[in-house]
Amino acid sequence: MAENITLYELNNMLSIVVGNAFQKQYKVAAEISELRINGSGHCYMELIEKDEQGNTVAKARANIWASTFRKLQPFFEYSTGISLKAGIKILVTVKVSFDPLYHYSLTVWDIDPAYTVGDMAMRRTQILNRLADEGVIDDNKSLTLSPIPKRIAVISSATAAGYGDFCDQLKKNTKGYVFYPVLFKALMQGEQASESIINALNRIYCNMNLFDCVVIIRGGGATSELNCFDDYNLALNITQFPLPVIVGIGHERDITVLDYVAYKSIKTPTAVAEFLISKISESDDYLNELSGEIADRIKDILNSEKLTLSTIESQLPSLVINKIEREKNGLSQLQSKVLINIRERVGREQIKLATTHTSLIDKFERAIERENNRILNIEKSIELLSPDRILKRGYSISVKDGFAVKSVTELREGDYIKVVFADGEAETEVKNLKNI
């Protein structure tokens, strides 16, 4: 039969059972999902554990009492370079307790900073390994930076001291070089920073032809503020960006994923400005050196050509005389050849003309003979076809109205026609017309 007890009594019994069962301290790895510090200096956290899919599989409240927190917090932040906050993983030494009023909780006695540092390093290594496996980790490094990088797209916070230092360093360079930095505003810390920087890169991409390179700069601050630079999507965007990206985030001892994937990693905004100045200075020095080499080379060529001209000048009179003699001899030989060729050509033409004359005479005589024979044949044909000759052979011609009658259809009975004979004419009346 169930025993009647109060809730307090039940919770108190649970407190005794938990206390007896968990007398030792335990090292527990977990992620901080919530963290707050009250006015008394006590730290209250919610610890969670996630599976490989990111689902929360365990949750517990944890307390760090003020006296302990005052010692753990500075040691942890000094050792890791980041502050205790939601989103980081920690390895804590805890004592399990069950309070009748506040129920199950963990009291934290120690935090191992090496675990958190290792987790951050592992996360960074995972991102770099993924980029390497995808074959893109060195893509931005393989680009070529303009030897005169004056047109600079700057990604930074407009109010950041690092941005001001960068612009001042460019403007006040001792060489007097003129730079054209254009600011693309972005958040440089916090959960939205990586997305904000990607948006700035997209805006630069739309005007890519206006710039020689991209500079991402950020001044000093807490190391924990660098988490936004250990982001896969941001790193991937930089590896695929078509302009060289130079990173200067202002931390000497800290290295982020961006430092590994950018074209150039420089620790401070001022140092980035000095790097750009030095690039132009190198190009300037190279051009000056090249100009000197060109001038020396031109002098050598001029001296060599002067020597050549001097040699030619001394040899020119004899060369000209020799040339004239050779040309005279050549001209004389050519003249002889021309005369011989003319004589031969004239002889050939005379023979050809004589042959042509004889041939023409023969052709004219044969042509005249052919025409005489043709005329005789025509005369004979005309004589044979003469009307008088035809009439003498017994034929006659019937004439009506002055025209020869060629067909019976031209006649009508009663018509008078004239009949022409070789020796005279007769008139007759047409009767008894018949068609054959």
C-alpha positions in Angstrom: 0.0 0.0 0.0 1.4 3.4 -1.0 2.8 5.6 1.7 1.5 9.2 2.0 4.4 11.7 2.0 4.7 15.4 1.1 6.5 16.6 -2.0 9.2 18.2 0.1 9.7 14.8 1.8 9.9 13.1 -1.6 12.4 15.6 -3.0 14.4 15.5 0.2 14.6 11.7 -0.1 15.8 12.1 -3.7 18.4 14.6 -2.5 19.7 12.0 0.0 19.7 9.3 -2.6 21.5 11.4 -5.2 24.0 12.6 -2.6 24.8 9.0 -1.6 25.0 7.8 -5.2 27.1 10.6 -6.6 29.7 11.4 -3.9 32.6 11.8 -6.3 33.3 14.6 -8.7 33.0 14.0 -12.4 34.6 15.5 -15.5 31.8 16.3 -18.0 32.1 17.6 -21.6 29.3 19.7 -22.8 28.3 22.8 -24.8 27.1 26.0 -23.1 23.7 26.9 -24.5 22.9 29.7 -22.0 25.0 31.7 -19.5 24.2 34.5 -17.1 25.9 36.1 -14.1 23.7 37.6 -11.4 24.4 40.6 -9.2 26.1 38.5 -6.6 28.6 37.2 -9.1 27.2 33.7 -9.3 27.3 32.1 -12.8 24.3 30.1 -14.0 24.6 28.0 -17.1 22.6 25.5 -19.1 24.7 22.7 -20.5 23.7 20.5 -23.5 25.0 17.7 -25.5 24.2 17.1 -29.2 24.3 14.1 -31.4 26.0 14.0 -34.8 22.9 15.4 -36.5 22.9 18.4 -34.1 19.9 17.3 -32.0 20.1 18.0 -28.3 20.2 14.6 -26.5 20.9 15.8 -22.9 20.5 19.0 -20.8 21.4 20.1 -17.3 21.6 23.2 -15.1 25.0 24.1 -13.8 26.1 26.7 -11.2 29.5 28.3 -10.5 29.4 30.0 -7.2 30.9 33.5 -7.1 33.9 32.6 -5.0 34.8 29.8 -7.5 33.8 31.9 -10.6 36.1 34.7 -9.7 39.1 32.3 -9.9 37.9 30.2 -12.9 36.8 33.0 -15.3 40.1 35.0 -15.6 42.2 31.8 -15.8 40.0 30.3 -18.5 40.0 33.5 -20.6 43.7 34.0 -20.2 44.4 30.4 -21.2 42.0 30.2 -24.2 41.9 33.8 -25.3 38.1 33.7 -25.4 35.4 34.4 -22.8 32.9 32.0 -21.3 29.8 32.3 -23.4 27.1 30.4 -25.1 28.1 28.3 -28.1 31.5 27.0 -26.9 32.3 23.6 -25.6 33.9 23.1 -22.2 35.2 20.3 -20.0 34.0 20.9 -16.4 34.6 19.2 -13.1 31.2 18.9 -11.4 29.5 17.6 -8.3 26.0 16.2 -8.8 23.2 17.4 -6.4 19.5 17.4 -6.1 17.9 20.3 -4.2 14.3 19.9 -2.9 13.4 23.3 -4.4 15.6 23.6 -7.5 15.9 19.9 -8.3 18.8 18.4 -10.3 21.8 20.5 -10.9 25.6 20.5 -11.3 28.0 22.5 -9.3 31.1 23.4 -11.2 34.4 23.4 -9.4 36.9 23.5 -12.3 37.0 24.2 -16.1 39.8 22.7 -18.3 40.8 25.4 -20.8 42.9 22.9 -22.8 39.7 21.1 -23.9 38.0 24.2 -25.3 41.2 25.3 -27.1 41.4 21.8 -28.6 37.8 21.9 -29.7 38.3 25.3 -31.4 41.4 24.0 -33.1 39.6 20.8 -34.2 36.8 22.9 -35.6 39.3 25.0 -37.5 41.1 21.9 -38.7 37.9 20.4 -39.9 37.0 23.4 -42.0 40.5 23.6 -43.5 40.4 19.8 -44.3 37.1 20.2 -46.0 38.3 23.1 -48.1 41.4 21.0 -49.0 39.3 18.0 -49.9 37.2 20.2 -52.2 40.4 21.4 -53.9 39.8 25.1 -53.3 41.9 26.0 -50.2 44.7 27.6 -52.3 42.6 29.1 -55.1 42.8 32.7 -53.8 46.5 32.3 -53.1 47.1 31.3 -56.7 45.8 34.7 -58.0 48.2 37.4 -59.1 48.2 40.7 -57.2 48.5 43.8 -59.4 52.1 45.3 -59.1 50.4 48.7 -58.5 47.5 47.8 -56.1 46.0 51.3 -55.7 42.2 50.6 -56.1 41.3 48.8 -52.9 37.9 47.4 -51.7 37.9 47.6 -47.9 35.7 45.4 -45.8 35.5 46.8 -42.3 33.3 48.6 -39.7 33.1 52.2 -40.6 33.8 53.3 -37.0 36.6 50.8 -36.4 39.9 52.4 -35.3 41.7 49.8 -37.5 40.0 51.2 -40.6 41.0 54.7 -39.7 44.6 53.6 -39.1 44.6 51.8 -42.4 43.4 54.8 -44.4 45.8 57.2 -42.5 48.8 55.0 -43.2 47.9 54.9 -46.9 47.3 58.6 -47.1 50.5 59.7 -45.3 52.9 57.3 -47.0 56.3 58.9 -47.4 56.5 58.0 -51.1 53.5 60.1 -52.0 51.7 57.3 -53.7 47.9 57.9 -54.2 45.5 55.1 -53.2 41.8 54.8 -53.8 40.2 52.8 -50.9 36.5 52.3 -51.0 34.7 51.0 -47.8 32.2 48.2 -47.9 30.6 48.2 -44.5 30.3 44.9 -42.6 29.9 43.6 -39.1 33.3 42.4 -37.8 32.2 40.4 -34.8 29.2 38.5 -33.5 27.0 35.8 -35.0 26.0 37.8 -38.0 29.5 38.9 -38.9 30.4 36.1 -41.4 27.1 36.6 -43.3 27.7 40.4 -43.3 31.2 40.0 -44.7 29.9 37.6 -47.4 27.3 40.3 -48.4 30.1 42.8 -48.7 32.1 40.5 -51.0 29.0 40.1 -53.2 28.7 43.9 -53.5 32.4 44.1 -54.5 31.9 41.3 -57.0 29.3 43.4 -58.8 31.9 46.1 -59.4 35.0 43.9 -59.6 36.6 45.7 -62.5 37.0 48.8 -60.4 39.4 47.2 -57.9 42.8 45.6 -57.7 42.3 43.7 -54.5 40.1 43.2 -51.4 41.2 44.0 -47.9 39.4 42.6 -44.8 40.6 44.5 -41.7 39.8 44.6 -38.0 41.5 46.2 -35.1 42.5 44.5 -31.8 40.0 43.1 -29.3 39.1 39.9 -27.4 40.2 36.7 -29.1 36.7 35.3 -28.6 35.6 37.9 -31.2 37.5 36.1 -33.9 35.1 33.1 -34.0 33.3 34.7 -37.0 36.4 34.2 -39.1 36.4 30.5 -38.4 33.4 30.0 -40.7 33.3 27.6 -43.6 30.9 29.6 -45.9 33.0 32.8 -45.4 36.2 30.9 -46.1 34.7 29.2 -49.2 33.6 32.6 -50.6 37.1 34.0 -50.1 38.8 31.0 -51.9 36.4 31.5 -54.8 36.7 35.3 -55.0 38.3 36.5 -58.3 40.4 39.2 -56.7 43.2 38.7 -54.2 41.9 39.0 -50.6 44.3 40.4 -48.0 43.4 39.8 -44.3 44.5 41.9 -41.4 42.5 41.3 -38.3 44.8 42.8 -35.7 45.8 39.8 -33.5 49.4 38.8 -33.3 49.0 35.4 -31.7 45.7 34.2 -33.1 45.3 32.5 -36.5 41.9 32.0 -38.0 40.7 30.0 -41.1 40.8 33.2 -43.1 44.5 33.5 -42.5 45.0 30.2 -44.2 42.8 30.7 -47.3 43.4 34.4 -48.1 45.9 35.6 -50.7 47.9 37.2 -47.9 47.5 37.3 -44.1 48.9 40.3 -42.3 48.4 40.9 -38.6 47.3 44.5 -38.3 45.4 47.0 -40.6 48.5 49.3 -40.5 50.7 46.4 -41.6 48.3 45.7 -44.5 48.7 49.4 -45.6 52.5 49.1 -45.4 52.3 45.9 -47.5 50.4 47.7 -50.2 52.8 50.7 -50.1 55.7 48.3 -50.3 54.2 46.5 -53.4 54.1 49.8 -55.3 57.5 50.8 -54.0 58.9 47.5 -55.3 57.3 48.2 -58.7 58.7 51.7 -58.6 62.2 50.5 -57.7 62.0 47.8 -60.4 60.9 50.4 -63.0 63.8 52.7 -61.9 66.2 49.8 -62.1 64.8 48.8 -65.5 65.1 52.4 -66.7 68.7 52.4 -65.7 69.4 49.1 -67.5 67.6 50.4 -70.6 69.7 53.6 -70.5 72.9 51.6 -70.1 71.9 49.3 -72.9 71.1 52.3 -75.2 74.5 53.8 -74.5 76.2 50.5 -75.3 74.2 50.2 -78.5 75.0 53.8 -79.5 78.7 53.3 -78.8 78.7 50.1 -80.8 76.9 51.8 -83.7 79.3 54.8 -83.5 82.2 52.5 -83.9 80.6 50.7 -86.7 79.8 54.0 -88.5 83.4 55.2 -88.0 84.6 51.9 -89.5 82.2 52.3 -92.4 83.1 56.0 -92.9 86.8 55.1 -93.2 86.1 52.3 -95.7 83.4 54.2 -97.6 85.6 55.9 -100.3 87.3 52.6 -101.4 84.0 50.8 -101.2 82.3 53.5 -103.4 85.2 53.3 -106.0 85.0 49.5 -106.0 81.3 49.6 -106.4 81.5 52.1 -109.3 84.1 50.0 -111.1 81.9 46.9 -110.6 78.9 48.8 -111.9 80.8 50.1 -114.9 82.0 46.6 -115.8 78.6 45.3 -115.3 77.1 48.1 -117.4 79.6 47.4 -120.2 78.8 43.7 -120.2 75.2 44.5 -120.2 75.6 46.9 -123.1 77.3 44.3 -125.1 74.7 41.7 -124.3 72.0 44.2 -125.3 73.6 45.0 -128.7 74.0 41.3 -129.4 70.4 40.6 -128.4 69.1 43.5 -130.5 71.0 42.3 -133.6 69.7 38.8 -133.1 66.2 40.0 -132.5 66.3 42.3 -135.6 67.5 39.3 -137.7 64.8 37.1 -136.4 62.2 39.8 -137.1 63.5 40.4 -140.7 63.2 36.7 -141.4 59.8 36.6 -139.9 58.7 39.7 -141.9 59.9 38.2 -145.2 58.2 34.9 -144.5 55.0 36.8 -143.5 55.2 38.9 -146.8 55.5 35.8 -149.0 52.7 34.0 -147.1 50.4 37.0 -147.4 50.9 37.3 -151.2 50.1 33.6 -151.6 47.0 34.0 -149.4 45.8 37.0 -151.4 46.3 35.3 -154.8 44.4 32.1 -153.5 41.6 34.3 -152.1 41.2 36.3 -155.4 41.1 33.0 -157.4 38.5 31.6 -155.0 36.3 34.7 -155.4 36.6 34.7 -159.2 35.5 31.1 -159.3 32.6 31.9 -157.0 31.5 34.9 -159.1 31.5 32.7 -162.3 29.4 30.1 -160.6 26.9 32.7 -159.5 26.7 34.1 -163.0 26.0 30.6 -164.4 23.3 30.1 -161.8 21.7 33.4 -162.6 21.8 32.7 -166.3 20.2 29.3 -165.7 17.5 30.8 -163.6 16.8 33.8 -166.0 13.1 34.1 -167.0 14.0 34.5 -170.7 15.8 31.2 -170.6 12.9 29.6 -168.9 10.4 31.0 -171.5 12.5 29.8 -174.3 12.1 26.3 -172.9 8.3 26.5 -173.7 7.1 28.0 -170.5 4.8 31.1 -170.2 3.9 33.6 -167.4 0.3 34.5 -166.6 -0.1 38.2 -165.5 -3.1 39.7 -163.8 -3.2 43.4 -162.9 0.5 43.6 -163.4 1.4 40.7 -161.1 2.4 37.1 -162.0 -0.4 34.6 -161.2 1.0 31.9 -158.9 -2.1 30.0 -158.0 -5.5 29.2 -159.6 -7.2 30.6 -156.5 -6.1 34.1 -157.6 -8.4 33.9 -160.6 -12.1 34.3 -161.2 -14.1 33.2 -164.3 -14.4 36.1 -166.7 -11.0 37.6 -165.6 -8.8 38.8 -168.4 -5.2 37.8 -168.1 -2.0 38.4 -170.1 0.0 35.4 -171.1 3.7 36.2 -171.7 5.8 34.0 -174.1 9.4 34.0 -175.1 8.5 35.8 -178.4 5.4 37.7 -177.5 2.2 38.2 -175.5 -1.5 37.3 -175.7 -4.7 38.2 -173.8 -7.3 35.6 -172.8 -10.5 35.3 -170.8 -10.6 32.9 -167.9 -13.2 30.1 -168.2 -13.8 26.7 -166.6 -11.6 27.1 -163.5 -10.6 23.9 -161.8 -8.6 23.2 -158.7 -6.3 20.1 -158.7 
